[in-house]
Each structure stands twice: as C-alpha cells, then as structure tokens.
Amino acid sequence: KWCCPPGRRVQSSMLGPSPPRLLTEEEYRLQGEVETRRALEELRSFCQSPDFSAWTAVSRIQSPKRFAEFVGGASHVTPNEVSVHEREFGLESLFINEQLFEEEEEEEMGNSDSFAG
C-alpha cells in the first residue's frame, strides 16, 4: 500500500478490467480442434454409460449404424463430408473468396470514377 499513491489506486480501479486478449486465427483453430475432440470424447463416454437410453436414441436418429460406429470409436464425419468441408471452407475456398473480393473492389473503384464527373 505504501508503494502506490492513493490517487493511482483510485484511477486504476475506475478503469475497470482490461479487455481480454483476442485469439489469433491459429489459436482459434487449435482451440476449436481441442474442444471438439474433448466434447466428442465426452459424448462418446456418455453414450456408453448406463444412464444413456440407447433404444430411445436409436429410434430418433437417421443412421443408427453410423451412430453405433461413432460410439465404438469411429470418426464423427465421413471422408466425403471432410472433402465437401475442405472445398467449402478450406484453403481452396479462401483463395476463391479473395479473388472474388478483389474483383468486386476493382469494379467498385471503376464505378466510383464515373460518379466523380
């Protein structure tokens, strides 16, 4: 208490907590992978517990065989689903989106010249 003047303590408490640090894209992606893996293991574990009503679940899902394979340890996505996801959201998609945005910006710049008249 003796090292900080009283005014400084009041000023820092009035500012409130500092905002949280935002994640980088890599940290966000990594956290998503870790948390998804953890949640899938938790779900798989619950589905194997005595508290889980397998018959009720199986009667409500579209693909009981696929669900049983997941509970047994198989992946929650098929290779085809991975492929579709990569096409839509992977690096290929990012490249295409960048090209589209560049073309839109060029068109907008071209159009703004005509209004300068």
C-alpha positions as a Python dict, from the first residue, in 0.01 Angstrom:
ca = {
    (1, 'K'): (0, 0, 0),
    (2, 'W'): (285, 235, 73),
    (3, 'C'): (435, 200, -278),
    (4, 'C'): (137, 330, -473),
    (5, 'P'): (-3, 679, -417),
    (6, 'P'): (-376, 679, -325),
    (7, 'G'): (-475, 861, -646),
    (8, 'R'): (-325, 592, -864),
    (9, 'R'): (-520, 314, -688),
    (10, 'V'): (-846, 502, -745),
    (11, 'Q'): (-766, 572, -1109),
    (12, 'S'): (-683, 206, -1193),
    (13, 'S'): (-997, 79, -1018),
    (14, 'M'): (-1213, 326, -1213),
    (15, 'L'): (-1083, 198, -1547),
    (16, 'G'): (-1212, -150, -1475),
    (17, 'P'): (-1069, -473, -1603),
    (18, 'S'): (-870, -468, -1924),
    (19, 'P'): (-1040, -628, -2225),
    (20, 'P'): (-946, -991, -2292),
    (21, 'R'): (-678, -1064, -2549),
    (22, 'L'): (-827, -1182, -2879),
    (23, 'L'): (-711, -1515, -3018),
    (24, 'T'): (-507, -1535, -3336),
    (25, 'E'): (-658, -1740, -3619),
    (26, 'E'): (-418, -2025, -3540),
    (27, 'E'): (-506, -2019, -3167),
    (28, 'Y'): (-878, -2011, -3257),
    (29, 'R'): (-842, -2309, -3493),
    (30, 'L'): (-637, -2505, -3240),
    (31, 'Q'): (-881, -2432, -2955),
    (32, 'G'): (-1168, -2542, -3179),
    (33, 'E'): (-997, -2871, -3258),
    (34, 'V'): (-909, -2940, -2894),
    (35, 'E'): (-1255, -2853, -2762),
    (36, 'T'): (-1431, -3051, -3037),
    (37, 'R'): (-1218, -3357, -2966),
    (38, 'R'): (-1288, -3322, -2592),
    (39, 'A'): (-1664, -3282, -2644),
    (40, 'L'): (-1680, -3580, -2881),
    (41, 'E'): (-1499, -3798, -2626),
    (42, 'E'): (-1737, -3676, -2356),
    (43, 'L'): (-2037, -3759, -2576),
    (44, 'R'): (-1894, -4099, -2666),
    (45, 'S'): (-1833, -4172, -2297),
    (46, 'F'): (-2188, -4067, -2202),
    (47, 'C'): (-2334, -4286, -2477),
    (48, 'Q'): (-2151, -4584, -2328),
    (49, 'S'): (-2273, -4514, -1973),
    (50, 'P'): (-2567, -4692, -1805),
    (51, 'D'): (-2752, -4357, -1784),
    (52, 'F'): (-2784, -4345, -2162),
    (53, 'S'): (-3100, -4487, -2320),
    (54, 'A'): (-2964, -4643, -2638),
    (55, 'W'): (-3304, -4754, -2766),
    (56, 'T'): (-3450, -4405, -2734),
    (57, 'A'): (-3155, -4252, -2917),
    (58, 'V'): (-3150, -4513, -3193),
    (59, 'S'): (-3523, -4469, -3254),
    (60, 'R'): (-3472, -4096, -3314),
    (61, 'I'): (-3166, -4084, -3539),
    (62, 'Q'): (-3145, -4131, -3914),
    (63, 'S'): (-2839, -4353, -3922),
    (64, 'P'): (-2821, -4590, -3623),
    (65, 'K'): (-2533, -4788, -3775),
    (66, 'R'): (-2321, -4476, -3815),
    (67, 'F'): (-2407, -4369, -3459),
    (68, 'A'): (-2304, -4710, -3323),
    (69, 'E'): (-1975, -4686, -3514),
    (70, 'F'): (-1915, -4340, -3360),
    (71, 'V'): (-1984, -4469, -3008),
    (72, 'G'): (-1743, -4754, -3083),
    (73, 'G'): (-1466, -4508, -3170),
    (74, 'A'): (-1513, -4425, -3539),
    (75, 'S'): (-1492, -4070, -3669),
    (76, 'H'): (-1798, -3847, -3644),
    (77, 'V'): (-1757, -3738, -4008),
    (78, 'T'): (-1722, -3938, -4328),
    (79, 'P'): (-1435, -3886, -4574),
    (80, 'N'): (-1690, -3738, -4818),
    (81, 'E'): (-1805, -3485, -4555),
    (82, 'V'): (-1442, -3387, -4492),
    (83, 'S'): (-1390, -3337, -4865),
    (84, 'V'): (-1701, -3121, -4900),
    (85, 'H'): (-1598, -2914, -4596),
    (86, 'E'): (-1249, -2860, -4734),
    (87, 'R'): (-1393, -2746, -5066),
    (88, 'E'): (-1630, -2502, -4898),
    (89, 'F'): (-1414, -2375, -4612),
    (90, 'G'): (-1056, -2485, -4680),
    (91, 'L'): (-766, -2303, -4842),
    (92, 'E'): (-919, -2353, -5186),
    (93, 'S'): (-1228, -2162, -5072),
    (94, 'L'): (-1020, -1883, -4917),
    (95, 'F'): (-831, -1835, -5243),
    (96, 'I'): (-1155, -1817, -5444),
    (97, 'N'): (-1309, -1570, -5195),
    (98, 'E'): (-1000, -1348, -5210),
    (99, 'Q'): (-1025, -1340, -5589),
    (100, 'L'): (-1397, -1254, -5575),
    (101, 'F'): (-1340, -972, -5325),
    (102, 'E'): (-1054, -833, -5536),
    (103, 'E'): (-1278, -833, -5844),
    (104, 'E'): (-1561, -662, -5650),
    (105, 'E'): (-1322, -396, -5518),
    (106, 'E'): (-1190, -331, -5870),
    (107, 'E'): (-1547, -298, -6002),
    (108, 'E'): (-1641, -62, -5720),
    (109, 'M'): (-1336, 151, -5787),
    (110, 'G'): (-1424, 161, -6153),
    (111, 'N'): (-1781, 264, -6074),
    (112, 'S'): (-1672, 537, -5832),
    (113, 'D'): (-1479, 708, -6112),
    (114, 'S'): (-1796, 750, -6315),
    (115, 'F'): (-1961, 941, -6030),
    (116, 'A'): (-1672, 1185, -5997),
    (117, 'G'): (-1794, 1366, -6314),
}
